Amino acid sequence: MSLAGGTRRLSNDAAPGTRGEESWTPASAVIPPELRKYLDSFDRLNPLQSKALPVVLSTAGHVMVVAPTSSGKTLIGEAAALRSIVSDGKPAVWLLPARALAAEVAEIARRWSAHGIRTVELTGETNMSSDAVRQAQLWVATTEKFEALYRRASLKDVIGRIGCLIIDEVHLVGDAARGATLESLIARLRVAEGGTRIVALSATVSNAEELAGWFHADLVRSAWRPTSLTTQTIPYDAPTQGKREDYEAAKDDVVLPLLRRLVGEHLGSSSARAVEGAPASAVVFCGSKAGVVRTAARAAGVPYRGVDLETVVDSCFRRGVGIHFRDAPQAGRALEAFRARDLRVLVATSGLSTGVNTPAKFVVIRDLELGMTPLEVSQAQQMFGRAGRAGQEDEGFGFLLVPRTEEADWNARLGDGYTATSRLTGQLGDAILAEILLGSVVDRASARAWFAQTLAFAQNRARVDLDGVIDTLVQRGFASEVDGRLTPTEVGLLTSRLMIDVDSAAEMRRMIAELPIPANADEAEELVVQTIATAVASLRDRPVNERTYADYVGRLLARWSPRVIARAADRFGAQVCMAAAQIALRAPGRMRENPPPGVSMAEFRRAVEDMPRYLAWVAALGYADAATWAPAVAGDLARRLTWWHLSPHPERGSGRLLWMLERTLEPHRHRSALPDLWRRARAAGFSSPDAVNARPRGVDVNADGFADIVQARADLHLDPLVDLALSYRTSSAHARVTALSSTGSSRATTTIRPALGPIDLALPPRSGGRVAVDVFLYTRDGDVGYDNLVADIAEPADAADARSPIDEAVPLLDDLPQVRAVLHHPRGVRRLFQGERRHLRESVRPLIAADPRLAAVAIALAEHHADPEAAIVALRTNLRALLRESSRTELRSPHAVLRSREASEAEVQVTLAALLASLQFDVGIAISEGHPLAVARANEQWVLAGPRHAQPGAIEAFIPPVLPRKIETVSAPVVSGTSAAAEPRCGWLKEFAR
């Protein structure tokens, strides 16, 4: 194989420089005197820095600097930050795409501390209090962490004072994972038109002028690079068919000879390490961890199938080949040995490609997929950029393996370069909700003004249905619209601040509402974990090899409730998360065991790290959204999974104690101080916060702060029931109390917030006799209390004495908004549903979407039933009693129908579906003989919610477009001749709220 054949320079690296671009400049001629003491390690500025720094240091507007990798852009960011902090007296923020990069930049900036500049590093692995952030002059942060801080209400004043925002790798605005967040941030600053200046740094990108023009930045471009970088595609003959092993072997047959040609035939021998005078070193990028292990082992000539990972890593290391990926054993050792040139080959995943300096002369990209995602040109360029780094090698070479049939296409793509394209429209609901939270969007007009500042709009004047996106946010309960003004609901605020996508949040909320009451505490934990693992896209779609992991995961879940396992049967990613929770919660020692061949415990550790944020969201529903048992369990799980590694191991119910201990420490001290605080608390015999009344030593809160924590505890004491008035005592008025009452044959829920007085229990009409009540207390600060009681109540002597569901619902109707959406057909509604379906589906879907404004009416008509089937039956019965029959030929909105108190049969069905949706049912519309029929999911099955006739004709799916062929009409739950005893349904919750 000839390394010269087919080579070419990357177009931007080979482009001729403009006049003056190749000149070096004394630093003193460009850097102002007041900044030189911070940048005293630079005597001369390279050609890029000589060209860019005068612009960055003198202009008042935004600046975008585009240059190849390893050209010295970091100094430009330093100068921009220092100008803001020192010269302008305003704090600066430096955004980077990865934790490793943020750590490197933060380390550079810390040398400024000797001159009084305070720096904070903000990544997923660090946490800071608002006070610590407020006092800092430079924030070094990942984009996601900064956006999360931006959404924190307590930092709003600080955000407004930022003088300069340095965005490293701004071309990642086109990245599928993080691009939408970055684009939203830039658009927000454009709308604000405040004093925040953007200095954007970018690798070579083909549409640099378009990006700079988007946010009105002066563009500085340079093709200068201190070393040359030459790239080459290496074609191979991929099998046209066969097993995966055949495809992998075809790449092995090319990669292994290439590596030996590049670094020497000694590769894989016991003398491969630190060979004096040996050829330069190489990094091989693979698309998966399995690919890394396979390639490294084949290069080193050691076995890997059926061998535990640590043994493979050690064997490869001894033969001069390092393995590097997140959570790989001794990954840090491998990287340091490679940097010290003790290893000649480092095999890694793409995580090493972002901002990590290595002495590699050669880079080989083995795979065209990263996990399950196709390789982007920008990612290939980033990987190639690890070769020939300044100060490490004089030149670099990059090789990309491509199937022979794709060689021409990849040569063209690399020649054209990377084009940054907006990714915003796919996450528009999340973005608009964030802007509503932050006040950038206050109504539909300002939403359009904000969108006009986005890259999506700039690139193609994208026609998106902003009104439809806002309608969906309102209908799902994430935002409210009153007199045209948009504000976030409590659930919307919670969703946006925790950076949870609205689709996952809506699905979690729906699934939580449908959960059955667990039989015991074990099943309660399992149901909550399964719910978030199935509802959240990033959890259920984890890219895990099912064939490799299935047996091990199955063994871990062998003792889980069968009905929980059945709920996740077709989601293997969810099952992996469930298995990870099983280890962390119930068998933490297994996390340190050697798993079966091919299975990595790092996969389970990552799943454990990913789940607490979503569990915390569910936990917060207790205060925000009148839920019963699930938030209490989720809060306990969230903290126990966060701190699963503590000793002694946090057992069930420890979440409340951990809640208190966390609040006594500043956030940045949690990792360092909480383990000792926990150990001391457990050694002193504390298992809950209720008996901790003295401030522990070594905490950060003062006496008054500790007293506030004590006051915020969820203490709950119930008084005897008087008629249906439930009195309780609690020291925390900032709380929600929710009661689940049960007569044995039926259940109902009632809630009150703030917790300032008795709560009137709801029971199904004509209920009497013995009643059991489960009472849940959720404080605003995140603690939970639980208690229960059983009492006898008298049945109403006369039916007239009992308040009917209609009586409860009617006063609520006038409060409904006047929504005038109308669908009509000149020949009636039946013709409407017999016509063209696609357009009609788009028109009907908003009518049946979840709208929290209908919830109070729905609860009343459903007679407060907690049982899904009983709620549907009661709701359909009372709805028909509420509405007079009408022969209208149009189809009005459910709001208009309820306000008028009359409806056609078609309107009854659509209104029934809408009311059920407001109760978090998954609903739809089927069609039978041209008539719409409301359908809903109850107990994991689709049912007809309320057809006029018990046996309608043939049923056709409409919304959703696929439904079971046979759908039964829901019936009232069968009550046996001897009613079940009225007993508390959630007594096991005392294991969590002890």
N, C-alpha and C positions, 0 to 999 in steps of 0.2 A: 504494500500500500504506500503510495507516494503522498507525503504530507504536503508537498508543494502543489500537487494537482488539484485544481478546482478551488484554490484558496482565493479569497478576496477580502479586502478591508471593508469594515462597516462603513457605509457611505458617509455618515456624519464624522467619523474619525478621520477619513481621508480627505474631507473637503478642504479646499485651500482657505487659509486664514485671511481675514481682512487686514488692512494696513495697520501696523502697530500691534497686532495680536501676538506676535512672537517675541515681543520685548519684555524684559524683566525690569522691575522698577524698585528703587529703594523704598522700604516700608515707610520711612520717615517722610517721604514726599507725598504720601497719600493719607496715612493714618493721622488724625488730628492729635495734637500733643496730649489732650486730656484722656485719650484712649490708649496711648502707647504703653503705659505701665501694665495694662491688662493683656497686651498682645506683644510683650517684649521678646518672645521667642522667635519672632519673625523679623529677619533683617531685610529680606527681599520678597517681593510679590511676584508670583509667576504670571505668565501672560493673561490667563483668565482673571486672576485677582486684580491685576493692573487695569484691566478693562472694566470689571464689574464694581469694584469698591468705590470709585469716584461717584458712580451713579447711586449706589446704595447709601452713601454717606452724605450726599448733597441734595437729592431730590426729595420733594415732600410727598409724592404719590406712591402708588404701588409699583413694585419692581418684580420682574420674573427673570431669573438667570438660568440659562439652559446650557449645559456642557456635559461632556462624556464623564463616565465614572472615573474616579481617582484623579480628578483635575483640581481639587482643592476648594470645593464649594463650602466646606465646613467653616473656613475662615470668614467667608462672606456672611454666613449666618451669625458668627460671633460678633462681627463688626455691627451688623444690624441690631442685634440685641443690646450691645453696649451703647450705641447711639441713643436708643430709646431710654435706657436706664440712666446713663451718666449725663448725656447732653440734654435730653428732653425731660428727665425726671419722671419717667413713666415706666411701669413694669412691662416686661416683655414675655411672650410665650413662644416656645420653640416646639413645634409639633413634628413628631417622627413616626414612621409606620410600624416600628417594631421595638420591643422592650430592649433588645440588645443594643440597638442604635441609641435609644434614649439613655441607657446606662453609660454609653461611651461619651455622649455629649455632656451629660450631667457631670461626669468625672472631669472633663475639660473645664467646665464652668466653675467647678468647686475651687479651682486655684484662685478665682477672683474673690473668694471669701476673705482672703488676707487683706483685701482692699475694701471690705465692708459690704460686698454684694451677697445677698442671701438667695440661695438657689434651692428649689424643691424639685424632686423627681417624682413624677406621677405616672405610674403604669398600673397594669392589672395586678402586679405583685406588691404595690405600695399603696398606702392609704394615709391621708392627711386630714386633720381637722380643718374646718373653715378658717379658724384663727391662724393656723400655720400657713395655709395658702395665702391668706390675706396679707401676711407680713412679708412674704417673699417678693423679691424683685424680678426673679427669673423663674418661670415654670418650664421645666423640660418634661414633655408629656407625649404619650401616644395619642393619636387622634381620638380614639374611642374614650379614653379616660378624660381628656379635656372636654369633650362633648358632654360626658356625664356630669362633670363639675359645672359646666355652663348651665345645665338644667337645675342645679342646686339653688334654691331660692336665697339661701344665706350669702351667696357670693355674687349676687346680681350687681351690687355697687362696684365690686372689684373688677368684674368683667368689663364694665363700662369705662374703666380707667386704663385699660391696656393700650400701650402706645404702639407696639409692633407685634405682629404675629408672623413668625418665621415658619414657613411650611416646607419641610424637607420632603423631597420626592412628590411634588405636587402633581406629577403626571399620573399618580395613583388615583386621581379623581375618576379614572376610567376602570379602576379595579372592581371586580364583581362583588367582593366582600366588603370593602371599606369605602368605596368611591362615593356612594350616595351620602354618607355621613359628612365627608369632606366637602362635597359640593354644596350641601345644605348650609354648612358653616360659612363658606365663602359667600353664598347668596345672602345669608343673613347679615353679614357685615356690609355688603353692598347696599342692602335696603336701609340699614341704619345710617349710613353716610356719616359716621362719627369720626373720631380721631384715630381709629385703629388703622395702622398702615400694614399692608401685607408685603412681605418679601418672600417670594416663592422660589425654591430651588428645584431644578428638574434635571433628570438625565435626558439624553437626546430623545426627542419626540418629534414626529413628523408634522404635527399641527401646532407647533409652538406659537405661531402668530395668532391662531384662533384662540388658544388658551389665554394668552396675554391680553388679547382684545376683549375677551369675555369679562375680565374684572379690571379693565382699563389700566393695565400695567405697562410700564416701560420695559421693553424686551431687550435683554443683553444675551447675545448668543456667542458661543465660542466652540471651535472644533478642536482646540488645543487639548492634548493629553500628554503627560510626561513620558509615557511609554506607548509603543504601538500595540494595537490589538488586531489580530487577524483571525477571521473565523472561516470555518469550512463545514459544509454538510458532508456526512459520511453515509452513503446509501448502503442498505443491506436488503437482502431478499427475504421479505416476510412471507411466511407460509400463507397460502390462499385459504387453507382450512386446517383444522386440527385443534389440539388441546392448548390450553394456555402455556403449558410447559414448552410446546414447540415454538411459540412466539418468543418466550424468554430465552430459550436456547439460541435462537437466531441472533438475538442481540449479544448474548455472551460470546458467540463466535466472532464478533467484530470488536467488542470492547476489550476483551482480554489481550489479544495480540496488539491492539493499539496501545494499551497501557505499557506493555513490555517494550514497545518501540519507543515510547516517549520517555519512560523513567529507567529503562534498563532491564535486561534479561534476568537480573538478580531478583526481580520482584517475586515474592512468595517464598524465597529461600530464608533459612534461619539467619543469614547474614544481611538481610535486606535493610535493616535499620542502620542509619547513620553511616552509610558507606562513604568514605572519603573520596571526593571527586566524582561522585555519582551524578547522573543527569538530574535536571530540575524535577520539581514535584508536581503532582496533579491532584485536582479535586474532581471527583465523579459525582454528578447529581443524579439521583434516582427519584422516581415519582412516588415511591412508597417505602415504608420502613422494611417491608419484606424484600423489596428490591435492593435496598441498601445492604441488608444482611447477606442476601444471595451473592451480590456482586463483590462485596468485600471478601467473603469466604472463598469464592471462586478465584479471585485475584491472589489471595494468600495461599491457596491450595490446601484449605482445611475443610473438614466436614461441617455441615450446618443443619442438615435434615435430622430431626430427632435429637438435637443437641441443644441444651439450654443456652439462652442468649448470652449470659455472662461468660460461659466457656468459649463461645464463638468469638466474642469481643476480645478476650485475653489471647486466644490463639492467633487471631488476625494481628493484634498489636505486636506480638512477638515476631511476626514476619513482615513488619513494616507497613501494615495497612490499618488505618484507623476507621472507626465507625462513629458517626455523629448524627443524632437526631434527638428531638426532645424526649427526655427521660431514658435515653439509652444508657446502659451502665458505663460509667467512666467516660462519658462524652466530653467533659471538660478536659480530662487527661489527654484524650486523643487530639483535641484542638490545640492544646498547648504544645504537645509533642510535635505536631505538624508545623506549628509556628516556629518552633526551635529547630526545625529541619531534622528531627529525629525520625520522623516518618516521611516516606516519599509519596504515599497515596492516602487521601482522606475521602471516604465515601459517605455522602450525606444526603439528606432531604433538602428541599428548597429553603428551609428555614435559615440555612447558612449563607444564602445568597444576598441577604439584606444587610449591607453595611458592615460586614465582618471582614477585616483585613487578614489575608493569609499570604504566604510566600509562594503561591502557586504560579507556575509558568503556564501550565496547561489546565483547561477546564473541559470536561467531557460531559455532555448532557445525554443520558442514556434513554430517557423515556419522554414521550410526547404527551403524557398525562401526569398531572399532579393529583394523586388520589384518584378521584373520579371526574376531575375537571381537566379539560384540554389545556395544554400549555399555551400561554399567550406569548406574543412576540416580546412584550415588555419583560416578561419573566425570563425568557431566554437571554435577553440583553443584560438583565441584572445578574444572571449566573455567569455569562461571559465576562462581565466586569470584575469578577473575582480573579481573573488571570492578569498577570503583568501589573500588579499594584505598585504605585510609586514607592520607591524606597525598598522594594522587595525583589523585583525582577526588572530587567531592561526592556522586555517585550513579553507579550502574552499571546496565547493561541487558544481558540475555542473550537470545539468539535461538537456537532449536533447529529446524533443518529436519527436517520429518517428512512422509512421504507422507500425502496427505489421508486415506487409509483408516486410518492409524494415529494420527491426531491425538487422538482421544478417549482412546485407550489411554495415550498419552504424557502428556496432561494429567492423567489420573488417577494415573499413576505418579509424576510430579513432585509432585503434590499430596499423595500419601501419604508421600512422602519415602523415603529409603534405609533398608532394613532389613538389618542385618549378620547374615548367616547363616553358620554354621560350614561350613568346607570341609575339615575334618580327615579325614572317613571315606574320601575319595578317595586320601589319602596316608598311611593308617594304618600300613602296613608301615614306611615311612621314619621316622615319628614314634616307633613303638615301638622300632625299632632304636636310635635316638638315645637314648631313655630307658634302654635296656639298657646302652649304652655309658657313660652318665653315672651309672648306679647308681640312678636313680629307679625303675626296674623291675628287680627281681631274681628274680621268679617270676611265675606266672600270677595269683596273688592280688594282688600289687602292681601288675600291669598293669591289673587291673580297678579298683583303687583310683585309679590315675592317670587312667584314662579317666573315672571318675566326677567328676573335677575339670575336665573339658573343657567347652567351650561346646556341642559336639555332644551331650553327655549332658544338659546343662542345658536345651537348647532342646527336645529331644523324647525324652529318655531313650532315645536311639537304641540299638536292639538290634543290635549288631554282633557278628560272629563273631570275638572276640578270640583264642580258642583256634586258630581256623583261620588267622588272620594269623600267630600265633606259630609254628604248625606249618610254614607256608610259609617263614618266616625260617630255621627249623632245617633244613628239607629242602633249601633252596637253599644252605645253608652259610654264612649270615650270622650265625647264633647257634647256640650249643650248649646243651643242657639235660641236666644230670647231677644225679640225685637231686632233681629238681624245681627246681634253680637255673639261671637263665638267665645266660649270659655271651656277649659278642660273640666271634666267631671273628676270626682275623687279617683275613680278607677283609671281614667285617662291620665291624670297627673301621676299616679303610681306607675302606670305602664311606661310612660315616657321617661320618668326619672330613673327607672331601673333599666332603661334601654332594652325593653322587650318589644318585639315586633307585634303589631296589633293583631295579626292573624293568629299568632300563637296565644296571645292573651285572650282573644275571643274564644278560641277553642278550649283553653283551660277553664274559662268561666263556664262555658256550656257543659263541659264534662264534670266539673265539680258539682254543678246543680243537679246532674243526673245520678250522682253516686248513690249506691244503696248504703244503708246504715250497716257498718261492719259488725261482725259477730263478736270480735274481740280486738285487743290492741294491736296484735300482730297483723291482722287483716287490715286494720285502719292504716298502719304504716304502708303496707303493700299497695293498697288502693290509691293512696296519695302519690306515692312514687310512680306507680304505673300511669296515673293520669298525666303528670307533667311529662313523663318520658314519651308518652304517646301523642300528647297535644302539641309539644314544641318541636318544630320542624328540625332544628339543629340537633336535637336529641334523638328523635325517632329515625332520622336519616343518617346516622353516624356511619361513615364508610368503613365498616368492619367486615372482614371475610367470614361469612356465615359458616362456610364449610369447615374452616379451621377452628372457630370458636364455639360452634353449636353444642358440642358434647359437654364442654366445660361449663358453659352458661347453663345448660340444662341441669347439670348436677348442682350448681349453686342455687337454683330456683326450685329444687325438687320438693322442698317442704312449704312452698308458698301456696296460698289459697288457690284451688283450681279455677275459681271464677275470676280471679285476678289474672292468672296466666292466660285464660281464654280471651280476656279483653285486649291482650297485646300479642295475640297469636301470629298476626301477619306483619309485625313490626320488629325485626330482629335488632335494629339499633336501640329500640326501647327496651328490649330484653337485656341487652348489654348494660344499659343504665341501671336496670333493676338488679342485675347481678352485682354491679359495682356497689350499689347501696347495701346489698346483703353482706358483702365483705366488710365495708366500712362500719356498718351499724352493729353487726352481729358476730362477725368473725374477723376482726382486724389483723390478727396474726397471719391470715392467709395472704395479705398484701405483701408479705416478705418471703413467702414460699416460692419455690421454683414451679412455675406453671407447666402444663403440658407443652410439648414442642410446637412452636409456631404461635403460641399464645403469649402476649406481653402484658404483664401486670400494669405497665404504664397506661395501657388503654383504659383500664378500670380506674386508675387514679385520675386520669383526665375527666372521665365521666363524673366522678365524685366532685371534682372541682367545678364542673359546669352546672350542676343541679341546684346549689343553694340559692342562686339569684331567683330562679323560678319558684322555688319553694317559699322564699321570702315574699314574693308577689302574692301567692296564695294565702300566706299567713296574714298579710295586710288586708285581705278581703273581710276578715272578721270585724274590723272596725269600719271599713268603707262600704260593705255590701251585704250586711244581714245574712251571713252564712252561719252554719251551725258548727259541726264538729271538725270539718276538714281544716280550717285555718289553724286551730290549736295543734293538730298533728303536724301540719306543714311547718309551723314555727319551730317546733321541737326538732324536727328532722333537719331544717335548714342549719341550725347551729351545731347539731351533732355531726352533720356531714362536713361542715366547715372545720370543726375541731376534732375530727375522728382520731387523729394521731396523738391526742393528749394522754397523759398517764396520771391517774388511772383513767381507763377508757370511759368516755361519757355514756352512761346507760340511759335507757328510756326515761324521760322526764327531766333530764339534765338541762334541757334547753332554757328553762326559766332562770336557773342559776347562772348559766353562761350569759344570758341576756343582761343580768345585773352586773356581772364582772366586766363585760365589754363596756358598759356605760361608765364605769369608774376610771377607764383609761382613755387617753387620747388615741385616736385611730392609728396614728403612725407607731404607737407602742404596742398594739395588739399582739403582733407576732412575737415580740421579744419578751413582753411582761406577762401576758395572760397565762402561759403554761405554768409559771411559778405560782401565780395568784390562784389558779385552779387547784393546783396540788395542795396548797395550804388550806384552801376552803374545804376540800374533801377530807383532808387529814383532821380538820377540826370538827368533822361530822356533819357539815352542811350539805344537803342534797337539793335544796330549793332556796329561793331568796327570802322566804317569809321570816326566817329566824335571824337573818343577817341584819342587825340593827346598829352595829358599830362600824365605823369606817375602817377598812383594812389598811394596814401600813403599806407604803409603796405605791399607792394609787395616785392618780392625777387630779381627782376632784377634791375640792375643799369641803369643809363641813356642811356648808349650805347646799352645795351641789349634791352631796351624798344624801342629805335630807330630802331633796327633790326626787332622787331615785327611789328612796323608801316610800315617799308619798305616791309615786307612780305605779307601785306594785298592784297587781290585780287581786285584791282580797275580796272575797264574795261570801256573804252570809245570807241565807234565806229565812224569811219569817213564815209562819203558817199561812196557808192560802185562805183568803176571805172571799167567798163567792169565786169570782174569776180574777180578783185583784191580787197580783203577786208583788209582795213587798220584799225588798232586799236591802242590805247594807253594804256599802263599799266606800273606801276612802278616795277613790278616783272617779270624779264626776266626768272627766274627759274619757268616756268609755261608751261602748255600745253593749246593751244587754239584749240577747236573743233567746227566746224560750221556745222549746220544742215540746208541745203537749201531746199526750197520747192517751186514748181511751182503750187501747188494746186492739180495736178494729180500725182505728183511723188516727192520723197524725195531722197536726197543724203547727205553723210557726208564727210568732209575733216578735217584733223587735222595737227597741226604743233607743234613741241617742239624742242628747247626752243622758247619762245615767243619773237622773235627778229625782225620780219618783217611781211610784208603782207602775207596773206594766199590766195592762189588761189582756189576759190570755185569750187566744182565739181557739174555739173548738168548732167542729162541724155542727150545723144546726141540729137542734133537738138532742144534743149530747148531754149525758149526765152520768151519775154514778162515780166510780173511781177514775181518777185521772192521775197520770204520772207526768212530771215536768222535768226536762233536762234544761238547765240554764247555763248559758255561756256568756262570759264577760270578756270583752276585748278592749284593752286600753289603747289610747292614741299613741302611747309610747312603745307598744309592742308586747306587753305582757298579757297573760291569759289566765282566767279563773273559771272554775266549773263547780257546780253543785246540782243536786236534784232533790225532788221531794215527791211524795205520793199523798193525795188527799181525796176526800169524797165531796162531790158537789151535787146539788139537787138539780134534777131535771126541771125544765120550765113546766109549770102547772098547765099552761095554755100555750099553744103554738103562737098565739098573738104576742105573748110576752117575749118571745125570742126575736132578736133583730135578724131580718132575712138578708141574704147576700145582695139582693136587689136594693134594699134599703141602704146598705153600706156603699154600694157602687154608685147610685144615682147622684149624690152630692159631688162626686169626683168628676162627673162628665163635663161640667161647665169649665173645669180647669184645663181640659184638653185643648191643645192649639188647633186653630182652624187651618187644616191642611186641605187644599182644594183640588188635589190631583184627581182627575176623572178620566176613565177610559170608556169609550162608547163605540157602538156599531149601529148604523142606521136600522139594522134588523134585529137588534137585541144582543144581550150578553152571550147567549148561546152561540150566535154566529161569530162573536168575537173569539171564543175559544175553539171554534172550528176552523179559523183562518190561519194565516201564516204565523208559525210558532216562534221563530227567533226574535222578531221584534216584540211580540207580545210578552215573551219571557222576560225581556229586558224591562218592560213596563210594569209587569206584575211583581217582579222580584223586590223592588223597593217597598211595595205595599205590605209585604209580609216579613220584612227585615225586623230584627230585634230593635224595639224602640222603648227605652226605659220610661218614657212618659206615659206609656200604657200600663206599666207594671202595677200601679196601685189598683186600677180597675180590674186587672186580671187576677190579682191576689184576692180581691173581694169576691169576684164571681167564681173563683176556684175554691171558695170557702176555706182559704188558708191551708188547704190540704198539702202535706209534705209528700204523700205518696203520688208518684207521677200519674198512674192510671186513674186514681181517685180524683186528682186535680183536673184531668182532661174531661172526665165524665161530668163533674160538677160545673166546670166552665161551659161546656156545650149546653147543658141543661139550663143554666141560669142566663146564658146569653140569649137563647131562644125566648126565654120568658121576658127578658128585658126589651127585646126588639119586636116591634109590630111588623107583621108581614107586609111587604110592599111589592109592587110589580114594576119597579124601576127598570129601565132598559140600559142604564149606564152602570159603571162600576166605580164607586167612590172610595176614597181613602178610609181606613178603619176609624180614624179620628172623626171624620165627617159622619160616618154611619152611627157611631156611638152618641155623638152630640144630638143627632136627629131622632134617635131611638126608634128608627124604622129601617128595614133592610130587605132587599131581595134575597133569594136563597144563595145566589152567587156571592153577594156581599156578606152574608152570614159566614160562608166558608172562608173567605179571605180575611175577615175580621177575626174569626176564631184562630186562624193560623197566626195572625199578627199578635194576638193576645198571648198565645202559647209561646211565641218567640220572645216576648218581653219577659217571660218567666224562665228564659234560658233553655227552652226546648229547641231541638233541631227540627225545623218544620219545612213543609213544602206544599205543593199543590199537585194533585193528580187530576185527570180528566176522565169522566165517564159519560158517554153519549152527549158530548158537548157541554157538560156541566162541570164546574170546578169543585173539587173535594179537598178539604184540608187534611193533610197527613202530618204525623209527628212521630219522633222516635221516643219510645218509652221502654225503659228496661232493655235497651240495646236492640229493639225491634221497631220497624216502621208499622204504624197503625193508622187506620182511618179515624180521624178525631171526632167527626160528628156528621155523618151523612144523614140526610132526611130519611132515607129508607135503609132498613137494616141490611138489605142485600142489593147494593147497587149493581149496575151492569159491568161489562168489561172495563177494566181500569188501565189507563194509559199514563205513563210517567210524563210529567211536565217540568216541575221544579222539585228536586233536582232532575236532570234528564234521564237518570237511571234509578229505578225503584224495583223492589221485588215484584215478581209477576203476580203473586197473590198477597194481598194485604187484608188483614182482618179488621173489623171494627172494634175499637177498644171497649171493653166492658168494665163495669165497676168491680173492684176487687171482691172476690167471694169471701163472705164472712161466715164462718162455721156456726153451727147452732150454738155451740158453747164458745163465746167470745174469748179471745186470748186475754190473759191478765194484763191489767194496766201497770206496766213496770217501766222504769227509766230505760231508755234505749241506748244510752251512751255512758253507762256507769263505768266502763273500762277507761273512760277519758281521764279518770283520776290518776291513772298511771302517767299521764303526760302533764297534767296541771296540778301536781302535788304540792 
